[in-house]
Amino acid sequence: MYAETVLKEWMEAQVPRAPQMKDGPAFFRNLEQSLDVHRATHSLLLAKPRWDDSIVDLTTSDALSLNRDGIVRDALLKELQAHGDFILSASGSRVQYGNYEYLIQTEKEIAEFHGAETAYIAHSGFMANASAVAAIGTPGDVFVYDELVHTSSHDGMKLSQVAEQIKFKHNDVESLRDVLTNLRDTNPKLKAGTKNIIILVESIYSMDGDVCPLKECVAVAKEIFPLGNAQFVIDEAHSTGLIGPQGRGLVNMLGLEKEIAVRIHMCSKALASTGGVILCNKHIRNALIQNARFFVYSGSPSFAMVASMRVGYQQLMSGATMERQEQVQKVVKHFYKTMQEHPVYEEAVEEGIISIPPMEDWESRKWHTHIVPIRTRNHYEKYLFYHVLLIAKMNAYAWSFPIVPKGQSRLRIVFHNHNTFKQVEDLVNAICDWAQEMLDIESGTSDNTLPEATRQVYALQGVTS
Ligand SMILES: Cc1ncc(COP(=O)(O)O)c(C=O)c1O
């Protein structure tokens, strides 16, 4: 019933509201009118109800299953008991009373684990990213960012004192080279090393699941700016726990600890709790304490929150998650192999019904990320979402513009340690059954103009095809 309930709620939420509020207060009518713009394209976001195990999880960030298995929760309860007299609230910001010993100790442990000089704990990954990006730029510096960096990096740039922001093409080292070369040749202060370039990237991009060519990017930055005034901020949200030795992330995996000025790890995803960690040297930490308004003017994270981050990290430190990390790799490989062997796959790709970019060279890659996009035509992403949810009882969300670039609508699959091979096979069958339906509709060999699951959803709303 979950699928029907959530889809009905979702369809109802897309019905325009402002026209029914003619006699109500203008303030709220105006607000709903602004939301009706999203409803018009069926893209109003919905705070969805949680699903139970009758629906297969292809969505959550719990890739290592540490949340669903209660591992971090159990460790947290023990940790809280072991510190029975803890003081719950920080009762102040870092620059007041909020810089307590347990927090300092946790930061030291995490910094050591990652081979970083210092670590700084923030309330969320979003806040860690936005704050770090905002705090380290000074007037006259320039941001250079991958066009697909997370919105938290964009918000950080907006909050900073840096006026100039230049994007480079996603994961394109030559595009980065062009941007940096042009800056060096047109801005004497950058060339002389009296102003800085801050380069923003992610280790694994959240919508495409592809990996930053970090080594190559670092080499280009060093070549063009040999004085050391071009430095990187990397968001490791989706690599934490999943990539590198004991899940330390991409920078550790590549041995680039000394080359990257700021690394941001999230505990809200595979580590099954919440919060962000900024890994940096003492100079950057000083700038955070001085400039990061979220930290100066906001109470420090509570003991309970820091404890949950610490015990999450201890799972990595102890090696307890390594088998789970390996299992995720097996699950993703099984998906690629099963999809490749499915009789419908090739035709579906040739006809443009689906494309799965990471499948292009999957057999030659040493490791895989757990995020896999199934790209499809504009609007088809919703049809595929309905099919996977209603018919296969699996939950993976559909994304379209503006969350992903125009023309790159997709179903975003997140694979987990807890996804079985059978579930992976069911998923492949569901995608390919739907692709076959679309092939039949497009070639005119079907009596329908819409696929079955979409007709069911429209019927829920009283719309007929
Ligand atoms: C790439 C990326 N960075 C940052 C964040 C924010 O992290 P948090 O959920 O810990 O605030 C997210 C979460 O969606 C993310 O995907």
The ligand as a Gaussian input file, in Angstrom:
#p B3LYP/6-31G(d) Opt

LIG

0 1
 C       27.477000      16.225000      -2.128000
 C       26.791000      16.618000      -0.869000
 N       27.355000      17.529000      -0.087000
 C       26.773000      17.927000       1.066000
 C       25.583000      17.390000       1.494000
 C       24.978000      17.826000       2.778000
 O       25.304000      16.923000       3.800000
 P       24.391000      16.777000       5.111000
 O       23.242000      15.926000       4.736000
 O       25.273000      16.166000       6.126000
 O       23.959000      18.169000       5.493000
 C       24.950000      16.434000       0.697000
 C       23.649000      15.874000       1.107000
 O       22.739000      15.721000       0.362000
 C       25.572000      16.031000      -0.512000
 O       25.001000      15.131000      -1.314000

